[in-house]
């Protein structure tokens, strides 16, 4: 049995955002051909011959899952919904969220425009004679969002905005046109577009381009998704892969802390750590002749307060390390 995995090309394998390569390494997989910036089309998981991996554009991964070219893929929820919103068949299933690559899908206009929301945008353009142009990599989600907007419905009712993807056109409302872009969407405002729909993490690139957000369509993060071909043994394998990956993701929130404590204070510090929930279950204690070594797994956000407390018990030789994997 081999399971075919799609690994994301682009920002989800960027060291500053997702670094899916590092996630697999931390989860215990030996990966060849997927180093950020040096990805190859065929990727080898050298210590798990049951996985066959390919480099996949996030925009294409849902299509490849639906067509059973991939069994599973790591992609953002935004791209899954973009592919499935019109079909409604739910053939792509989320195995689990991996809690990285967070982004928002937003509607943006030039900073100097007076619009406060998408509804306000439509209503203030009610007398316009030329079409409203929107550029986006998400034409399906954009059209669905526009058609549910009260301002759009007041002006255009149930008519469908025209969607153009290269030479293909669909829709009957020529006054609102949604045109597919292939990246760098924010630059289309400078070229004459009225608004854009794009994904953003912090909004900094939008601000640099002189844009402001007037609405949010959805929030998204990376997850492991399965297509209709992922059943039986493949589904069991996919769930195992997810547990390994999620363990590596969760581990990023913890420190592994070791310290020495005089034997006569060991029981006191252990009781304190458990009572304050400064450990996952209970501390590991290794007793020596005069000192004991105490080991705890602690949430990173709580480490500074714990550090001050254990110093009060006389803790010494305190060592803090990052955790690569944490599976409950």
C-alpha positions as CSV (number, residue, x, y, z in Angstrom):
1,X,0.0,0.0,0.0
2,X,1.2,3.5,-0.9
3,X,-0.4,6.7,0.0
4,X,0.1,9.7,-2.3
5,X,0.7,12.9,-0.5
6,X,0.7,16.5,-1.9
7,X,3.1,18.8,-0.2
8,X,2.5,22.6,-0.6
9,X,4.6,24.8,-2.8
10,X,5.0,28.5,-1.9
11,X,4.3,30.3,1.4
12,X,3.4,27.1,3.4
13,X,7.0,26.0,2.9
14,X,8.5,29.3,3.6
15,X,10.8,29.5,6.7
16,X,9.1,32.7,7.8
17,X,5.5,31.4,7.6
18,X,4.9,27.6,7.5
19,X,8.1,25.6,6.8
20,X,6.2,22.4,6.2
21,X,9.6,20.7,5.6
22,X,10.7,21.5,9.1
23,X,7.4,20.2,10.4
24,X,7.9,16.8,8.8
25,X,11.5,16.7,10.1
26,X,10.3,17.5,13.6
27,X,7.7,14.8,13.3
28,X,10.4,12.2,12.6
29,X,10.2,12.0,8.8
30,X,13.4,12.0,6.7
31,X,12.5,14.2,3.7
32,X,14.6,14.6,0.6
33,X,13.9,17.1,-2.2
34,X,11.6,19.5,-0.2
35,X,14.1,21.9,1.4
36,X,12.6,25.4,1.3
37,X,13.7,27.2,-1.9
38,X,15.1,23.9,-3.4
39,X,11.9,21.8,-3.8
40,X,11.7,19.1,-6.4
41,X,8.5,17.9,-8.1
42,X,9.0,14.4,-6.7
43,X,9.8,14.2,-3.0
44,X,11.1,11.2,-1.1
45,X,10.2,10.3,2.5
46,X,13.3,8.0,3.0
47,X,12.2,6.4,6.3
48,X,8.6,5.7,5.2
49,X,8.3,3.9,1.9
50,X,4.5,3.8,2.2
51,X,4.4,7.6,1.4
52,X,4.8,8.8,-2.1
53,X,5.0,12.6,-2.1
54,X,4.7,15.3,-4.8
55,X,5.2,19.1,-4.8
56,X,1.7,20.6,-5.4
57,X,0.5,24.2,-5.8
58,X,-2.1,24.9,-3.1
59,X,-4.5,26.1,-5.8
60,X,-4.3,22.8,-7.6
61,X,-4.3,20.4,-4.6
62,X,-8.1,20.3,-4.1
63,X,-8.6,19.6,-7.8
64,X,-6.0,16.8,-7.6
65,X,-7.7,15.3,-4.5
66,X,-11.1,15.4,-6.1
67,X,-9.7,13.7,-9.3
68,X,-7.9,11.0,-7.1
69,X,-4.5,12.1,-8.3
70,X,-3.6,12.6,-4.6
71,X,-4.9,10.7,-1.6
72,X,-4.0,13.4,0.9
73,X,-2.6,16.9,0.9
74,X,-1.5,19.7,3.2
75,X,-3.4,22.8,2.1
76,X,-5.2,25.8,3.5
77,X,-9.0,25.7,4.1
78,X,-9.4,28.7,1.8
79,X,-8.3,26.6,-1.3
80,X,-10.5,23.7,-0.3
81,X,-13.6,25.9,-0.1
82,X,-12.7,27.6,-3.4
83,X,-12.8,24.3,-5.1
84,X,-15.8,22.8,-3.4
85,X,-18.1,25.8,-2.9
86,X,-20.0,25.2,-6.2
87,X,-20.1,21.4,-6.1
88,X,-21.4,21.0,-2.5
89,X,-20.4,17.3,-2.6
90,X,-18.0,17.4,0.3
91,X,-15.7,14.8,-1.3
92,X,-12.7,16.4,0.4
93,X,-12.5,15.7,4.1
94,X,-10.4,17.4,6.7
95,X,-8.4,14.9,8.7
96,X,-7.3,17.6,11.1
97,X,-6.0,21.2,11.4
98,X,-2.3,21.7,11.8
99,X,-2.5,25.1,13.4
100,X,0.0,27.0,11.2
101,X,-0.1,29.1,8.0
102,X,-2.9,31.2,9.4
103,X,-4.3,33.7,7.0
104,X,-7.5,35.8,6.3
105,X,-9.3,36.1,3.0
106,X,-10.3,39.8,2.8
107,X,-11.8,42.4,0.5
108,X,-9.7,45.5,0.1
109,X,-10.0,48.9,-1.7
110,X,-7.7,52.0,-2.0
111,X,-7.0,53.7,1.3
112,X,-8.4,57.0,0.2
113,X,-11.8,55.6,-0.7
114,X,-14.7,56.4,1.7
115,X,-16.1,52.8,1.9
116,X,-16.6,51.3,5.3
117,X,-17.7,47.9,4.2
118,X,-18.5,45.8,1.1
119,X,-22.2,46.7,1.5
120,X,-21.2,50.4,1.6
121,X,-19.1,49.9,-1.5
122,X,-21.9,48.5,-3.5
123,X,-24.5,51.1,-2.4
124,X,-22.2,54.0,-3.0
125,X,-21.6,52.8,-6.6
126,X,-25.3,52.3,-7.4
127,X,-25.4,54.9,-10.2
128,X,-22.2,53.8,-11.9
129,X,-22.3,53.2,-15.6
130,X,-19.1,51.2,-16.1
131,X,-18.5,47.7,-14.5
132,X,-17.1,47.2,-11.1
133,X,-13.9,45.2,-11.5
134,X,-12.6,42.9,-8.8
135,X,-9.4,40.8,-9.2
136,X,-8.7,37.7,-7.1
137,X,-7.3,34.2,-7.0
138,X,-10.5,33.1,-5.4
139,X,-13.3,33.8,-8.0
140,X,-15.7,31.2,-6.6
141,X,-15.6,32.3,-3.0
142,X,-15.7,35.9,-4.1
143,X,-18.8,35.5,-6.2
144,X,-20.5,33.6,-3.4
145,X,-19.6,36.3,-0.8
146,X,-20.7,39.1,-3.1
147,X,-24.1,37.5,-3.8
148,X,-24.8,37.1,-0.1
149,X,-24.0,40.8,0.6
150,X,-27.1,43.0,1.4
151,X,-25.8,45.8,-0.7
152,X,-25.3,43.6,-3.7
153,X,-28.7,42.0,-3.3
154,X,-30.4,45.4,-3.1
155,X,-28.9,46.5,-6.4
156,X,-28.7,43.3,-8.4
157,X,-30.9,40.7,-6.7
158,X,-30.1,37.1,-7.6
159,X,-28.0,37.9,-10.7
160,X,-24.6,36.4,-10.8
161,X,-21.5,38.5,-11.2
162,X,-19.5,37.7,-14.3
163,X,-16.5,35.5,-13.5
164,X,-13.6,35.5,-16.0
165,X,-10.8,32.9,-15.8
166,X,-8.7,33.7,-18.8
167,X,-10.9,33.0,-21.8
168,X,-13.8,31.4,-19.8
169,X,-16.7,33.6,-18.8
170,X,-19.7,32.8,-16.7
171,X,-22.5,34.9,-15.1
172,X,-25.1,37.4,-16.2
173,X,-24.3,40.6,-14.2
174,X,-21.9,42.5,-16.4
175,X,-21.9,45.4,-14.0
176,X,-19.9,43.4,-11.4
177,X,-17.0,41.4,-12.9
178,X,-14.7,39.1,-11.0
179,X,-11.4,38.4,-12.8
180,X,-9.0,35.7,-11.9
181,X,-5.5,36.8,-11.0
182,X,-2.3,34.7,-10.7
183,X,-0.7,36.2,-7.7
184,X,0.5,39.7,-6.8
185,X,-3.2,40.6,-6.6
186,X,-2.7,43.9,-4.8
187,X,-1.0,45.5,-7.9
188,X,-4.3,45.4,-9.9
189,X,-5.7,48.3,-7.9
190,X,-2.9,50.5,-9.4
191,X,-3.8,49.2,-12.8
192,X,-7.5,50.3,-12.5
193,X,-9.3,47.6,-10.5
194,X,-11.9,48.9,-8.1
195,X,-11.3,46.3,-5.4
196,X,-9.5,43.0,-4.7
197,X,-10.0,39.9,-2.7
198,X,-6.8,38.5,-1.4
199,X,-5.3,36.5,1.5
200,X,-3.2,38.3,4.1
201,X,-1.5,37.4,7.4
202,X,-0.8,40.8,8.9
203,X,-2.1,43.2,6.3
204,X,1.3,44.9,6.0
205,X,1.6,44.2,2.2
206,X,-1.8,45.7,1.7
207,X,-0.9,48.8,3.6
208,X,2.3,49.2,1.6
209,X,0.2,49.1,-1.5
210,X,-2.0,51.8,-0.2
211,X,-5.0,49.5,0.5
212,X,-7.4,49.1,3.4
213,X,-9.6,46.1,4.4
214,X,-13.3,46.6,4.2
215,X,-14.5,43.0,4.8
216,X,-13.3,39.5,5.7
217,X,-14.6,36.5,3.9
218,X,-13.0,33.8,6.1
219,X,-10.0,32.8,8.2
220,X,-7.9,29.9,7.1
221,X,-5.0,27.7,8.3
222,X,-3.1,24.7,7.0
223,X,-4.6,21.2,7.5
224,X,-4.3,17.7,6.3
225,X,-7.1,16.9,3.9
226,X,-8.1,13.6,2.3
227,X,-9.8,13.0,-1.1
228,X,-12.3,10.3,-2.0
229,X,-9.5,7.7,-2.8
230,X,-8.4,7.8,0.9
231,X,-10.3,4.9,2.5
232,X,-9.5,1.8,4.4
233,X,-5.8,1.3,5.0
234,X,-5.0,4.6,3.4
235,X,-7.3,6.5,5.8
236,X,-5.6,4.7,8.7
237,X,-2.2,5.7,7.4
238,X,-3.4,9.3,6.9
239,X,-4.6,9.5,10.4
240,X,-1.3,8.2,11.7
241,X,0.6,10.8,9.6
242,X,-1.7,13.6,11.0
243,X,-0.9,12.5,14.6
244,X,2.8,12.6,13.9
245,X,2.5,16.1,12.3
246,X,0.2,17.5,14.9
247,X,2.5,16.3,17.7
248,X,5.3,18.3,16.1
249,X,3.0,21.4,15.7
250,X,1.8,21.2,19.3
251,X,5.4,20.7,20.6
252,X,6.2,24.2,19.4
253,X,4.1,25.6,22.3
254,X,6.2,23.8,25.0
255,X,9.5,23.9,26.7
256,X,11.3,20.9,28.2
257,X,12.8,22.1,31.5
258,X,15.2,20.3,33.8
259,X,16.6,21.6,37.1
260,X,18.3,20.4,40.2
261,X,16.8,20.7,43.7
262,X,18.1,19.6,47.1
263,X,16.6,16.3,48.1
264,X,14.9,17.7,51.2
265,X,13.0,20.2,49.0
266,X,12.1,17.8,46.1
267,X,8.7,16.7,47.4
268,X,7.7,20.3,48.1
269,X,8.6,21.5,44.6
270,X,6.9,18.5,43.0
271,X,3.7,19.2,44.9
272,X,3.9,22.9,43.9
273,X,4.4,22.1,40.2
274,X,1.4,19.8,40.1
275,X,-0.8,22.2,42.1
276,X,0.1,25.1,39.8
277,X,-0.2,22.9,36.7
278,X,3.3,23.7,35.6
279,X,3.6,20.2,34.1
280,X,1.7,18.0,31.6
281,X,0.9,15.2,34.1
282,X,3.5,15.2,36.8
283,X,7.2,16.0,37.0
284,X,9.8,13.3,36.4
285,X,12.2,13.1,39.4
286,X,15.5,11.3,39.4
287,X,17.0,11.3,42.9
288,X,20.7,11.5,43.5
289,X,22.7,11.4,46.8
290,X,22.1,15.1,47.7
291,X,20.2,16.5,44.8
292,X,17.3,15.5,42.6
293,X,16.8,16.3,38.9
294,X,13.3,17.4,38.1
295,X,12.0,17.4,34.5
296,X,8.8,19.2,33.4
297,X,7.0,19.9,30.1
298,X,5.6,23.4,30.3
299,X,3.6,25.8,28.1
300,X,6.0,28.4,26.8
301,X,3.7,31.2,28.0
302,X,4.0,30.0,31.6
303,X,7.7,29.4,31.7
304,X,8.8,32.9,33.0
305,X,6.5,32.7,36.1
306,X,7.5,29.1,36.8
307,X,11.2,30.1,36.6
308,X,10.9,32.7,39.4
309,X,8.9,30.3,41.6
310,X,11.4,27.4,41.3
311,X,14.3,29.7,42.1
312,X,12.5,30.4,45.4
313,X,12.8,26.7,46.2
314,X,16.5,26.8,45.5
315,X,16.5,25.3,42.0
316,X,19.9,25.3,40.2
317,X,21.4,24.2,36.9
318,X,18.1,25.1,35.1
319,X,18.1,24.0,31.5
320,X,15.4,24.9,29.0
321,X,15.1,23.2,25.6
322,X,12.6,23.3,22.7
323,X,10.4,20.3,22.1
324,X,10.2,18.7,18.7
325,X,7.2,16.4,19.2
326,X,4.5,16.1,21.8
327,X,1.9,13.3,21.3
328,X,-0.6,12.9,24.1
